[in-house]
Amino acid sequence: MTAPFDDSLRALLADEFGLRIASADPVRGLGDECDIWSTREHGGLAIRASPAFRTDLEWVHDLVGRFAAVVPEAVPPLRTRGGRTTADWHDRPVSVWPWIDGTHLDRDDPAARTRAADLLARLHLAAESLPDAPRPNPPRRCTDCPHWPDLRDPALDDALAAWRRTRGRPVPLHGDFYRRNLICADDAIRGLIDWDELRIDHPEREFAWTVWELCKHSDGDALRHAAATSFLQTYETATGRPFDRALLIPLIREGLRAEICRHRTTGVDPEDAYAAAQVRAFHHLHAAQSD
């Protein structure tokens, strides 16, 4: 449940951002770990309170601004009177963003997926010219997850090790590029939101995971291969570079394994439909690749 938009938050917004806001409504379905409010005042704003452990959002927002200079769908946050992008509220970093009207991307719409592939390609091309210093407090990510017997897969580990020996340099990545963070209107993507997971990593990883997010079946345990192929072709055309198709399934399975591990270590019920579908997908994709 979103925290109340109270007088202490109003005072912070007035003192730090110069924004006097009478009322704001809680936003559902965005920013799973954040409290978010929207207001139509000041042209429309989103007020975002991130968790206390997000101590490096100034670093994140600097990169968002650099992306925004070349990719218009990347919309940077407002700055405080002192030039920062966050202010502390009960030890939580608060940021303020222009509100983007629209709806979440429809991953069942081929044209919408094509637009997402083009945007992802432009982000990855832009990232090549951005600073790639490590994030001060990077999101944690399990790699081979040896502590879960049902997730052990030596053949997958070998394929990933071979890729790591030949891959290029890591670059800044959005880190959570999926349908709910893509705001669409009038047959266009109007904004890419929620940059809290931004990380320095290899674009192949983000591409593969985006293929999974936007091209999986509705039950979440299998890939729609025709949709994935179309997405890949659009991305290749936009980047002007081929993507090694043999990497796609291993990188998706790497992402699934990391997500399954995260769910288990944070206490997500294994009977949860989303979590259970990911386990099925991890094994189904292996079987499909072996056929």
Backbone as CSV, one residue per row, in Angstrom:
resi,resn,N_x,N_y,N_z,CA_x,CA_y,CA_z,C_x,C_y,C_z
1,MET,0.847,-1.199,0.000,0.000,0.000,0.000,0.882,1.247,0.000
2,THR,0.556,2.196,-0.865,1.333,3.423,-0.971,1.191,4.265,0.289
3,ALA,2.311,4.816,0.763,2.287,5.691,1.932,1.437,6.922,1.628
4,PRO,0.870,7.542,2.654,0.039,8.731,2.416,0.865,9.914,1.926
5,PHE,0.252,10.687,1.050,0.873,11.926,0.584,0.574,12.979,1.645
6,ASP,1.509,13.138,2.589,1.199,13.926,3.781,1.917,15.276,3.779
7,ASP,1.730,16.014,4.879,2.290,17.363,4.959,3.813,17.359,4.942
8,SER,4.433,16.315,5.492,5.899,16.277,5.487,6.434,16.156,4.063
9,LEU,5.739,15.409,3.224,6.163,15.286,1.828,5.863,16.572,1.061
10,ARG,4.735,17.196,1.351,4.432,18.493,0.719,5.513,19.518,1.054
11,ALA,5.929,19.533,2.318,6.952,20.493,2.739,8.278,20.215,2.038
12,LEU,8.638,18.945,1.915,9.882,18.584,1.232,9.851,19.050,-0.218
13,LEU,8.751,18.806,-0.903,8.649,19.199,-2.306,8.719,20.714,-2.465
14,ALA,8.116,21.443,-1.533,8.167,22.904,-1.595,9.565,23.421,-1.291
15,ASP,10.182,22.892,-0.237,11.487,23.397,0.192,12.604,23.009,-0.773
16,GLU,12.601,21.754,-1.225,13.717,21.253,-2.030,13.528,21.492,-3.531
17,PHE,12.304,21.296,-4.015,12.062,21.387,-5.457,11.340,22.669,-5.866
18,GLY,10.901,23.465,-4.896,10.151,24.662,-5.228,8.778,24.368,-5.791
19,LEU,8.202,23.231,-5.401,6.906,22.801,-5.920,5.878,22.789,-4.801
20,ARG,4.871,23.603,-4.921,3.766,23.572,-3.961,2.650,22.722,-4.566
21,ILE,2.423,21.578,-3.948,1.469,20.605,-4.479,0.403,20.355,-3.431
22,ALA,-0.836,20.641,-3.776,-1.932,20.488,-2.819,-2.327,19.033,-2.645
23,SER,-2.383,18.296,-3.745,-2.826,16.906,-3.646,-2.167,16.063,-4.727
24,ALA,-2.037,14.786,-4.427,-1.487,13.823,-5.380,-2.104,12.466,-5.082
25,ASP,-2.318,11.690,-6.113,-2.975,10.395,-5.974,-1.959,9.262,-6.065
26,PRO,-2.149,8.198,-5.288,-1.249,7.046,-5.395,-1.377,6.380,-6.760
27,VAL,-0.253,5.898,-7.271,-0.215,5.215,-8.567,-0.007,3.731,-8.314
28,ARG,-0.872,2.913,-8.868,-0.757,1.465,-8.734,-0.150,0.878,-10.009
29,GLY,0.578,-0.214,-9.844,1.074,-0.946,-11.003,2.370,-0.438,-11.572
30,LEU,3.030,0.490,-10.905,4.336,0.986,-11.325,5.275,0.942,-10.133
31,GLY,6.570,0.696,-10.403,7.570,0.786,-9.350,7.287,-0.127,-8.177
32,ASP,7.465,-1.426,-8.345,7.068,-2.403,-7.333,7.624,-2.105,-5.945
33,GLU,8.837,-1.562,-5.875,9.452,-1.347,-4.567,9.328,0.102,-4.103
34,CYS,8.651,0.927,-4.872,8.558,2.360,-4.584,7.130,2.756,-4.226
35,ASP,7.017,3.924,-3.605,5.735,4.613,-3.499,5.729,5.709,-4.561
36,ILE,4.658,5.762,-5.330,4.564,6.735,-6.419,3.214,7.439,-6.345
37,TRP,3.242,8.751,-6.532,2.023,9.555,-6.588,2.037,10.365,-7.884
38,SER,0.865,10.692,-8.373,0.765,11.557,-9.549,-0.078,12.774,-9.211
39,THR,0.252,13.875,-9.849,-0.529,15.096,-9.701,-0.633,15.773,-11.055
40,ARG,-1.765,16.437,-11.288,-1.927,17.205,-12.518,-1.390,18.620,-12.363
41,GLU,-0.995,18.974,-11.170,-0.429,20.303,-10.945,0.948,20.406,-11.607
42,HIS,1.350,21.638,-11.907,2.655,21.913,-12.523,2.838,21.150,-13.838
43,GLY,1.755,20.986,-14.588,1.853,20.324,-15.879,1.814,18.815,-15.830
44,GLY,1.693,18.258,-14.640,1.655,16.804,-14.490,2.992,16.258,-14.030
45,LEU,3.011,15.670,-12.848,4.257,15.168,-12.267,4.042,13.795,-11.647
46,ALA,5.118,13.033,-11.584,5.163,11.792,-10.818,6.156,11.998,-9.678
47,ILE,5.716,11.746,-8.460,6.579,11.860,-7.278,6.908,10.444,-6.833
48,ARG,8.173,10.162,-6.710,8.626,8.780,-6.507,9.496,8.697,-5.253
49,ALA,9.080,7.873,-4.292,9.876,7.619,-3.089,10.471,6.225,-3.199
50,SER,11.769,6.155,-3.408,12.459,4.873,-3.565,12.870,4.327,-2.207
51,PRO,13.219,3.042,-2.127,13.648,2.466,-0.848,14.931,3.114,-0.338
52,ALA,15.138,3.040,0.958,16.308,3.667,1.580,17.618,3.108,1.043
53,PHE,17.611,1.844,0.605,18.878,1.253,0.145,19.312,1.792,-1.215
54,ARG,18.451,2.518,-1.900,18.836,3.127,-3.170,19.625,4.407,-2.888
55,THR,20.873,4.230,-2.507,21.701,5.354,-2.070,22.453,6.036,-3.212
56,ASP,22.362,5.500,-4.407,23.175,6.025,-5.513,22.323,6.534,-6.677
57,LEU,21.143,7.025,-6.377,20.260,7.456,-7.459,20.751,8.716,-8.164
58,GLU,21.557,9.523,-7.495,22.132,10.676,-8.204,22.991,10.190,-9.375
59,TRP,23.752,9.132,-9.153,24.565,8.523,-10.218,23.657,8.000,-11.327
60,VAL,22.594,7.326,-10.933,21.639,6.800,-11.912,21.036,7.930,-12.733
61,HIS,20.580,8.967,-12.062,19.880,10.049,-12.753,20.811,10.836,-13.669
62,ASP,22.086,10.897,-13.320,23.041,11.536,-14.225,23.076,10.802,-15.563
63,LEU,23.077,9.476,-15.510,23.090,8.704,-16.747,21.759,8.807,-17.490
64,VAL,20.653,8.883,-16.757,19.363,9.083,-17.428,19.396,10.384,-18.234
65,GLY,19.950,11.432,-17.644,20.061,12.697,-18.358,20.921,12.590,-19.602
66,ARG,21.982,11.796,-19.522,22.845,11.609,-20.695,22.115,10.826,-21.790
67,PHE,21.361,9.805,-21.387,20.536,9.094,-22.367,19.529,10.046,-23.008
68,ALA,18.895,10.879,-22.187,17.835,11.760,-22.676,18.334,12.732,-23.740
69,ALA,19.616,13.038,-23.713,20.167,13.973,-24.691,20.118,13.415,-26.109
70,VAL,20.043,12.082,-26.235,20.056,11.475,-27.572,18.870,10.543,-27.823
71,VAL,18.178,10.137,-26.764,17.023,9.239,-26.904,15.830,9.929,-26.244
72,PRO,14.917,10.508,-27.011,13.861,11.343,-26.414,12.912,10.591,-25.493
73,GLU,12.796,9.283,-25.633,11.912,8.527,-24.744,12.465,8.415,-23.327
74,ALA,13.742,8.699,-23.149,14.348,8.716,-21.812,14.140,10.107,-21.222
75,VAL,13.269,10.199,-20.239,12.884,11.498,-19.668,13.540,11.644,-18.300
76,PRO,14.396,12.656,-18.102,15.110,12.792,-16.831,14.248,13.418,-15.741
77,PRO,14.646,13.254,-14.483,13.898,13.859,-13.376,14.182,15.347,-13.246
78,LEU,13.334,16.020,-12.472,13.559,17.427,-12.150,14.701,17.544,-11.143
79,ARG,15.231,18.755,-11.028,16.311,18.993,-10.069,15.814,19.856,-8.906
80,THR,16.479,19.677,-7.776,16.164,20.481,-6.602,16.757,21.878,-6.769
81,ARG,16.442,22.739,-5.828,17.032,24.089,-5.845,18.555,24.021,-5.802
82,GLY,19.085,22.979,-5.164,20.532,22.831,-5.048,21.177,22.061,-6.180
83,GLY,20.391,21.669,-7.184,20.949,20.997,-8.349,20.969,19.482,-8.266
84,ARG,20.444,18.912,-7.181,20.376,17.463,-7.067,19.087,16.950,-7.722
85,THR,18.977,15.627,-7.791,17.746,15.035,-8.335,16.952,14.299,-7.268
86,THR,17.481,14.192,-6.059,16.757,13.531,-4.970,16.809,14.389,-3.713
87,ALA,15.836,14.150,-2.848,15.808,14.761,-1.518,15.350,13.688,-0.541
88,ASP,15.883,13.709,0.668,15.591,12.659,1.648,14.269,12.916,2.364
89,TRP,13.460,11.882,2.429,12.171,11.906,3.126,12.080,10.639,3.960
90,HIS,12.196,10.783,5.274,12.216,9.611,6.164,13.273,8.600,5.699
91,ASP,14.459,9.119,5.352,15.592,8.313,4.892,15.364,7.667,3.528
92,ARG,14.337,8.079,2.820,14.080,7.549,1.487,14.348,8.636,0.448
93,PRO,15.027,8.302,-0.660,15.261,9.301,-1.701,13.998,9.556,-2.522
94,VAL,13.597,10.805,-2.578,12.423,11.211,-3.354,12.895,11.932,-4.612
95,SER,12.325,11.550,-5.736,12.607,12.234,-6.997,11.288,12.628,-7.648
96,VAL,11.354,13.610,-8.532,10.156,14.134,-9.197,10.393,14.088,-10.706
97,TRP,9.406,13.551,-11.410,9.542,13.315,-12.842,8.349,13.908,-13.590
98,PRO,8.548,14.343,-14.833,7.392,14.718,-15.652,6.455,13.514,-15.807
99,TRP,5.168,13.738,-15.634,4.197,12.662,-15.817,4.010,12.405,-17.311
100,ILE,4.019,11.136,-17.703,3.845,10.759,-19.105,2.494,10.067,-19.244
101,ASP,1.593,10.690,-19.965,0.274,10.095,-20.183,0.382,8.934,-21.167
102,GLY,-0.357,7.871,-20.896,-0.377,6.738,-21.811,-0.694,5.453,-21.083
103,THR,-0.508,4.356,-21.776,-0.763,3.031,-21.219,0.482,2.171,-21.362
104,HIS,0.519,1.074,-20.606,1.631,0.138,-20.735,1.655,-0.462,-22.142
105,LEU,2.848,-0.790,-22.598,2.992,-1.410,-23.912,2.233,-2.737,-23.965
106,ASP,1.537,-2.961,-25.059,0.806,-4.209,-25.287,1.734,-5.186,-25.996
107,ARG,2.231,-6.172,-25.273,3.203,-7.082,-25.879,2.558,-8.047,-26.874
108,ASP,1.227,-8.069,-26.954,0.555,-8.883,-27.963,0.377,-8.142,-29.285
109,ASP,0.783,-6.887,-29.328,0.671,-6.064,-30.535,2.011,-6.094,-31.273
110,PRO,2.088,-6.713,-32.456,3.367,-6.795,-33.167,4.000,-5.430,-33.432
111,ALA,3.182,-4.431,-33.760,3.732,-3.100,-34.026,4.345,-2.501,-32.767
112,ALA,3.719,-2.741,-31.623,4.266,-2.233,-30.359,5.590,-2.915,-30.039
113,ARG,5.680,-4.211,-30.288,6.949,-4.908,-30.053,8.039,-4.376,-30.974
114,THR,7.672,-4.079,-32.206,8.649,-3.517,-33.140,9.177,-2.181,-32.629
115,ARG,8.284,-1.341,-32.124,8.723,-0.050,-31.580,9.633,-0.250,-30.372
116,ALA,9.334,-1.243,-29.553,10.180,-1.516,-28.387,11.561,-1.991,-28.814
117,ALA,11.626,-2.844,-29.826,12.922,-3.328,-30.315,13.757,-2.176,-30.861
118,ASP,13.114,-1.265,-31.578,13.824,-0.107,-32.118,14.339,0.785,-30.993
119,LEU,13.514,1.021,-29.975,13.954,1.841,-28.842,15.113,1.181,-28.112
120,LEU,15.022,-0.115,-27.875,16.107,-0.806,-27.182,17.407,-0.701,-27.972
121,ALA,17.328,-0.837,-29.278,18.523,-0.711,-30.112,19.128,0.685,-30.002
122,ARG,18.285,1.712,-30.026,18.799,3.081,-29.920,19.428,3.337,-28.553
123,LEU,18.841,2.778,-27.514,19.443,2.903,-26.182,20.812,2.251,-26.138
124,HIS,20.920,1.064,-26.698,22.199,0.351,-26.653,23.266,1.051,-27.490
125,LEU,22.875,1.617,-28.614,23.840,2.380,-29.406,24.277,3.635,-28.655
126,ALA,23.326,4.325,-28.034,23.668,5.529,-27.271,24.571,5.201,-26.097
127,ALA,24.352,4.046,-25.480,25.116,3.665,-24.287,26.604,3.520,-24.571
128,GLU,26.945,3.234,-25.812,28.352,3.008,-26.140,29.204,4.258,-25.942
129,SER,28.586,5.424,-25.957,29.345,6.670,-25.784,29.217,7.243,-24.378
130,LEU,28.571,6.513,-23.463,28.362,7.002,-22.101,29.411,6.429,-21.153
131,PRO,29.642,7.092,-20.015,30.601,6.568,-19.035,30.188,5.175,-18.563
132,ASP,31.180,4.303,-18.368,30.876,2.934,-17.955,31.512,2.577,-16.613
133,ALA,31.756,3.603,-15.777,32.264,3.318,-14.433,31.239,2.494,-13.671
134,PRO,31.672,1.579,-12.811,30.725,0.716,-12.093,29.735,1.521,-11.260
135,ARG,28.522,1.018,-11.148,27.529,1.645,-10.294,27.986,1.546,-8.843
136,PRO,27.875,2.620,-8.076,28.348,2.580,-6.681,27.682,1.497,-5.839
137,ASN,26.371,1.323,-6.003,25.634,0.327,-5.213,24.788,-0.509,-6.171
138,PRO,25.429,-1.412,-6.927,24.715,-2.099,-8.010,23.671,-3.078,-7.503
139,PRO,22.601,-3.294,-8.284,21.624,-4.328,-7.927,22.302,-5.685,-7.854
140,ARG,21.940,-6.461,-6.873,22.542,-7.783,-6.722,21.951,-8.745,-7.744
141,ARG,22.797,-9.622,-8.244,22.357,-10.591,-9.247,23.141,-11.877,-9.071
142,CYS,22.428,-12.979,-8.849,23.073,-14.284,-8.759,23.463,-14.721,-10.172
143,THR,24.586,-15.430,-10.293,25.037,-15.851,-11.616,24.722,-17.326,-11.875
144,ASP,25.484,-18.238,-11.269,25.254,-19.648,-11.586,24.352,-20.362,-10.588
145,CYS,24.038,-19.722,-9.449,23.059,-20.255,-8.488,23.328,-21.716,-8.129
146,PRO,24.543,-22.073,-7.686,24.851,-23.482,-7.414,24.122,-24.046,-6.206
147,HIS,23.538,-23.176,-5.390,22.892,-23.621,-4.163,21.497,-24.184,-4.402
148,TRP,21.006,-24.158,-5.646,19.697,-24.733,-5.962,19.911,-25.906,-6.917
149,PRO,19.818,-27.138,-6.441,20.118,-28.298,-7.295,19.324,-28.330,-8.597
150,ASP,18.056,-27.909,-8.566,17.247,-27.982,-9.784,17.609,-26.906,-10.803
151,LEU,18.487,-25.972,-10.423,18.915,-24.926,-11.349,20.323,-25.163,-11.883
152,ARG,20.951,-26.230,-11.450,22.295,-26.530,-11.946,22.208,-27.038,-13.379
153,ASP,23.080,-26.509,-14.217,23.087,-26.906,-15.624,24.491,-26.668,-16.175
154,PRO,25.363,-27.667,-16.118,26.749,-27.487,-16.580,26.837,-27.044,-18.041
155,ALA,25.942,-27.548,-18.893,25.991,-27.149,-20.302,25.676,-25.664,-20.458
156,LEU,24.712,-25.179,-19.692,24.409,-23.747,-19.710,25.600,-22.953,-19.199
157,ASP,26.203,-23.414,-18.120,27.363,-22.713,-17.568,28.496,-22.647,-18.586
158,ASP,28.707,-23.730,-19.336,29.769,-23.745,-20.349,29.465,-22.753,-21.470
159,ALA,28.200,-22.703,-21.908,27.831,-21.770,-22.976,28.022,-20.323,-22.534
160,LEU,27.654,-20.033,-21.295,27.812,-18.671,-20.781,29.279,-18.321,-20.592
161,ALA,30.081,-19.300,-20.159,31.518,-19.054,-19.988,32.170,-18.751,-21.333
162,ALA,31.766,-19.466,-22.380,32.316,-19.209,-23.709,31.944,-17.811,-24.181
163,TRP,30.708,-17.390,-23.910,30.292,-16.034,-24.278,31.099,-14.992,-23.515
164,ARG,31.318,-15.214,-22.227,32.051,-14.230,-21.423,33.479,-14.037,-21.932
165,ARG,34.046,-15.050,-22.553,35.426,-14.930,-23.051,35.510,-14.062,-24.302
166,THR,34.406,-13.854,-24.986,34.457,-13.136,-26.263,33.610,-11.864,-26.292
167,ARG,32.853,-11.595,-25.255,31.922,-10.463,-25.286,32.671,-9.130,-25.252
168,GLY,31.978,-8.073,-25.649,32.556,-6.738,-25.644,32.492,-6.097,-24.269
169,ARG,32.690,-4.779,-24.250,32.708,-4.092,-22.963,31.290,-3.852,-22.458
170,PRO,31.108,-3.788,-21.152,29.789,-3.469,-20.606,29.467,-1.986,-20.782
171,VAL,28.183,-1.688,-20.816,27.716,-0.315,-21.006,26.545,-0.064,-20.059
172,PRO,26.150,1.193,-19.877,24.964,1.468,-19.052,23.697,0.907,-19.707
173,LEU,22.893,0.215,-18.917,21.643,-0.384,-19.389,20.494,0.035,-18.484
174,HIS,19.307,0.156,-19.041,18.131,0.517,-18.249,17.923,-0.454,-17.102
175,GLY,18.013,-1.750,-17.378,17.965,-2.755,-16.324,16.599,-3.342,-16.042
176,ASP,15.530,-2.720,-16.540,14.177,-3.239,-16.293,13.275,-2.871,-17.469
177,PHE,13.747,-3.212,-18.657,13.076,-2.828,-19.903,11.980,-3.853,-20.196
178,TYR,10.770,-3.545,-19.760,9.644,-4.447,-20.021,8.368,-3.621,-20.149
179,ARG,7.237,-4.290,-20.401,6.048,-3.595,-20.884,5.538,-2.518,-19.933
180,ARG,5.585,-2.760,-18.609,5.011,-1.776,-17.681,5.864,-0.516,-17.580
181,ASN,7.105,-0.579,-18.013,7.958,0.606,-17.987,8.011,1.325,-19.334
182,LEU,7.224,0.851,-20.287,7.132,1.483,-21.599,5.739,2.104,-21.722
183,ILE,5.683,3.427,-21.696,4.413,4.144,-21.703,4.102,4.577,-23.134
184,CYS,2.935,4.162,-23.618,2.597,4.326,-25.033,1.324,5.145,-25.216
185,ALA,1.301,5.886,-26.314,0.101,6.633,-26.714,0.234,6.981,-28.186
186,ASP,-0.898,6.990,-28.898,-0.929,7.398,-30.307,0.078,6.617,-31.148
187,ASP,0.101,5.300,-30.950,0.960,4.408,-31.740,2.438,4.773,-31.632
188,ALA,2.856,5.171,-30.450,4.263,5.496,-30.211,4.595,5.228,-28.751
189,ILE,5.870,4.987,-28.476,6.345,4.902,-27.100,6.694,6.314,-26.658
190,ARG,5.980,6.814,-25.657,6.164,8.188,-25.202,7.224,8.316,-24.122
191,GLY,7.481,7.241,-23.409,8.474,7.350,-22.349,8.889,5.999,-21.814
192,LEU,10.140,5.919,-21.389,10.693,4.758,-20.693,10.930,5.189,-19.256
193,ILE,10.258,4.540,-18.316,10.286,4.976,-16.922,10.983,3.948,-16.033
194,ASP,11.125,4.307,-14.754,11.669,3.434,-13.710,13.091,2.979,-14.029
195,TRP,14.043,3.856,-13.756,15.448,3.595,-14.040,16.212,3.104,-12.813
196,ASP,15.534,2.782,-11.734,16.236,2.427,-10.494,17.139,1.208,-10.638
197,GLU,16.845,0.321,-11.604,17.648,-0.892,-11.794,18.793,-0.685,-12.783
198,LEU,19.047,0.553,-13.190,20.119,0.815,-14.154,21.422,0.166,-13.689
199,ARG,22.101,-0.470,-14.622,23.348,-1.153,-14.266,24.332,-1.089,-15.428
200,ILE,25.585,-1.341,-15.114,26.611,-1.473,-16.142,26.730,-2.958,-16.461
201,ASP,26.386,-3.326,-17.668,26.350,-4.745,-18.024,26.464,-4.861,-19.540
202,HIS,26.331,-6.067,-20.021,26.472,-6.324,-21.453,25.109,-6.267,-22.132
203,PRO,24.994,-5.545,-23.247,23.681,-5.356,-23.874,23.031,-6.654,-24.322
204,GLU,23.831,-7.678,-24.611,23.239,-8.962,-25.003,22.309,-9.494,-23.918
205,ARG,22.683,-9.280,-22.667,21.843,-9.750,-21.560,20.496,-9.026,-21.556
206,GLU,20.544,-7.714,-21.674,19.292,-6.963,-21.642,18.440,-7.286,-22.860
207,PHE,19.080,-7.446,-24.007,18.317,-7.793,-25.202,17.605,-9.128,-25.020
208,ALA,18.329,-10.153,-24.574,17.729,-11.480,-24.424,16.575,-11.453,-23.428
209,TRP,16.769,-10.748,-22.307,15.699,-10.703,-21.307,14.491,-9.932,-21.828
210,THR,14.720,-8.902,-22.622,13.601,-8.164,-23.204,12.835,-9.037,-24.193
211,VAL,13.552,-9.834,-24.980,12.877,-10.787,-25.865,11.952,-11.681,-25.052
212,TRP,12.457,-12.173,-23.926,11.620,-13.032,-23.081,10.410,-12.266,-22.550
213,GLU,10.631,-11.085,-22.022,9.542,-10.315,-21.418,8.444,-9.974,-22.428
214,LEU,8.838,-9.658,-23.649,7.862,-9.169,-24.620,7.366,-10.246,-25.582
215,CYS,8.019,-11.398,-25.607,7.663,-12.426,-26.588,7.292,-13.763,-25.959
216,LYS,7.116,-13.813,-24.651,6.725,-15.074,-24.025,5.221,-15.279,-24.156
217,HIS,4.806,-16.544,-24.035,3.381,-16.865,-24.031,2.720,-16.249,-22.801
218,SER,1.422,-16.102,-22.871,0.688,-15.475,-21.772,0.802,-16.257,-20.471
219,ASP,1.031,-17.579,-20.550,1.186,-18.355,-19.319,2.580,-18.243,-18.732
220,GLY,3.502,-17.586,-19.438,4.811,-17.265,-18.883,5.805,-18.392,-18.817
221,ASP,5.567,-19.499,-19.534,6.523,-20.601,-19.432,7.056,-21.073,-20.779
222,ALA,6.832,-20.309,-21.849,7.337,-20.677,-23.170,7.495,-19.417,-24.011
223,LEU,8.332,-19.523,-25.043,8.634,-18.388,-25.910,7.829,-18.494,-27.201
224,ARG,7.282,-17.373,-27.642,6.639,-17.313,-28.955,7.749,-17.055,-29.977
225,HIS,8.161,-18.089,-30.657,9.379,-18.000,-31.462,9.234,-17.054,-32.650
226,ALA,8.068,-17.005,-33.269,7.891,-16.078,-34.390,8.005,-14.632,-33.917
227,ALA,7.417,-14.336,-32.763,7.516,-12.984,-32.205,8.960,-12.658,-31.847
228,ALA,9.664,-13.636,-31.268,11.064,-13.415,-30.888,11.931,-13.162,-32.115
229,THR,11.693,-13.914,-33.183,12.473,-13.731,-34.409,12.243,-12.350,-35.004
230,SER,10.998,-11.909,-35.025,10.691,-10.576,-35.545,11.350,-9.492,-34.700
231,PHE,11.300,-9.642,-33.384,11.925,-8.673,-32.482,13.427,-8.615,-32.745
232,LEU,14.045,-9.778,-32.879,15.484,-9.844,-33.119,15.840,-9.173,-34.442
233,GLN,15.061,-9.420,-35.473,15.357,-8.827,-36.780,15.251,-7.306,-36.745
234,THR,14.249,-6.789,-36.040,14.122,-5.332,-35.912,15.319,-4.753,-35.178
235,TYR,15.732,-5.402,-34.110,16.879,-4.940,-33.323,18.146,-4.960,-34.177
236,GLU,18.344,-6.034,-34.923,19.535,-6.124,-35.778,19.536,-5.016,-36.832
237,THR,18.390,-4.751,-37.421,18.305,-3.698,-38.435,18.626,-2.334,-37.831
238,ALA,18.102,-2.078,-36.642,18.301,-0.773,-36.004,19.733,-0.573,-35.527
239,THR,20.381,-1.636,-35.067,21.773,-1.509,-34.613,22.759,-1.645,-35.764
240,GLY,22.327,-2.280,-36.855,23.234,-2.544,-37.963,24.206,-3.663,-37.677
241,ARG,23.877,-4.500,-36.694,24.786,-5.577,-36.281,24.006,-6.871,-36.095
242,PRO,24.620,-8.002,-36.426,23.946,-9.276,-36.170,24.008,-9.639,-34.691
243,PHE,22.996,-10.353,-34.241,22.989,-10.902,-32.884,23.165,-12.408,-33.002
244,ASP,24.071,-12.961,-32.231,24.342,-14.397,-32.265,23.119,-15.153,-31.745
245,ARG,22.381,-15.754,-32.656,21.149,-16.435,-32.267,21.380,-17.587,-31.297
246,ALA,22.552,-18.187,-31.352,22.850,-19.295,-30.436,22.922,-18.835,-28.985
247,LEU,23.070,-17.524,-28.778,23.158,-16.988,-27.412,21.796,-16.723,-26.791
248,LEU,20.771,-16.599,-27.617,19.496,-16.095,-27.114,18.929,-16.956,-25.988
249,ILE,18.769,-18.246,-26.211,18.168,-19.107,-25.192,19.059,-19.219,-23.958
250,PRO,20.386,-19.430,-24.098,21.217,-19.451,-22.885,21.113,-18.175,-22.053
251,LEU,21.064,-17.013,-22.696,20.981,-15.768,-21.935,19.605,-15.590,-21.303
252,ILE,18.556,-16.038,-21.991,17.233,-16.005,-21.357,17.222,-16.918,-20.142
253,ARG,17.779,-18.109,-20.275,17.782,-19.056,-19.157,18.658,-18.550,-18.007
254,GLU,19.743,-17.853,-18.339,20.547,-17.228,-17.284,19.701,-16.229,-16.506
255,GLY,18.924,-15.413,-17.233,18.061,-14.448,-16.570,16.977,-15.109,-15.743
256,LEU,16.386,-16.176,-16.269,15.369,-16.905,-15.515,15.959,-17.488,-14.237
257,ARG,17.147,-18.050,-14.347,17.774,-18.645,-13.170,18.024,-17.594,-12.096
258,ALA,18.491,-16.432,-12.511,18.732,-15.358,-11.547,17.433,-14.893,-10.899
259,GLU,16.353,-14.799,-11.691,15.058,-14.387,-11.146,14.500,-15.428,-10.182
260,ILE,14.614,-16.696,-10.540,14.135,-17.766,-9.655,14.892,-17.726,-8.338
261,CYS,16.207,-17.564,-8.419,17.029,-17.487,-7.209,16.616,-16.293,-6.355
262,ARG,16.366,-15.151,-7.000,15.957,-13.956,-6.250,14.639,-14.197,-5.532
263,HIS,13.699,-14.809,-6.228,12.412,-15.095,-5.593,12.580,-16.014,-4.389
264,ARG,13.390,-17.039,-4.546,13.548,-18.003,-3.459,14.252,-17.388,-2.257
265,THR,15.246,-16.574,-2.512,15.994,-15.994,-1.399,15.242,-14.857,-0.720
266,THR,14.231,-14.306,-1.391,13.428,-13.246,-0.767,12.098,-13.762,-0.243
267,GLY,11.899,-15.075,-0.292,10.730,-15.668,0.348,9.462,-15.675,-0.467
268,VAL,9.569,-15.540,-1.802,8.371,-15.628,-2.634,7.833,-17.054,-2.584
269,ASP,6.539,-17.201,-2.415,5.892,-18.511,-2.350,6.175,-19.283,-3.640
270,PRO,6.773,-20.490,-3.559,7.056,-21.255,-4.775,5.807,-21.622,-5.568
271,GLU,4.637,-21.564,-4.898,3.386,-21.839,-5.599,2.832,-20.598,-6.304
272,ASP,3.468,-19.447,-6.084,3.064,-18.241,-6.800,3.106,-18.518,-8.299
273,ALA,2.056,-18.137,-9.019,1.925,-18.505,-10.431,3.090,-17.993,-11.268
274,TYR,3.513,-16.749,-11.022,4.612,-16.173,-11.804,5.918,-16.911,-11.524
275,ALA,6.199,-17.168,-10.244,7.431,-17.858,-9.876,7.441,-19.282,-10.420
276,ALA,6.312,-19.973,-10.328,6.240,-21.344,-10.827,6.424,-21.395,-12.341
277,ALA,5.874,-20.405,-13.053,6.022,-20.363,-14.507,7.477,-20.167,-14.902
278,GLN,8.218,-19.392,-14.131,9.625,-19.188,-14.449,10.425,-20.478,-14.318
279,VAL,10.122,-21.278,-13.310,10.809,-22.565,-13.159,10.489,-23.467,-14.352
280,ARG,9.220,-23.521,-14.738,8.852,-24.334,-15.901,9.570,-23.837,-17.151
281,ALA,9.626,-22.523,-17.322,10.270,-21.957,-18.504,11.754,-22.308,-18.546
282,PHE,12.424,-22.248,-17.401,13.854,-22.569,-17.346,14.105,-23.963,-17.910
283,HIS,13.255,-24.911,-17.556,13.432,-26.290,-18.017,12.861,-26.497,-19.419
284,HIS,11.732,-25.855,-19.740,11.144,-26.008,-21.072,12.072,-25.469,-22.156
285,LEU,12.692,-24.334,-21.900,13.587,-23.755,-22.902,14.799,-24.640,-23.135
286,HIS,15.268,-25.283,-22.084,16.383,-26.228,-22.238,15.964,-27.386,-23.124
287,ALA,14.779,-27.934,-22.861,14.294,-29.055,-23.658,14.075,-28.645,-25.111
288,ALA,13.512,-27.450,-25.317,13.251,-26.985,-26.678,14.545,-26.779,-27.451
289,GLN,15.579,-26.271,-26.770,16.863,-26.045,-27.432,17.533,-27.363,-27.783
290,SER,17.266,-28.405,-27.007,17.899,-29.705,-27.229,17.234,-30.490,-28.348
291,ASP,15.979,-30.096,-28.696,15.243,-30.841,-29.735,15.889,-30.668,-31.113
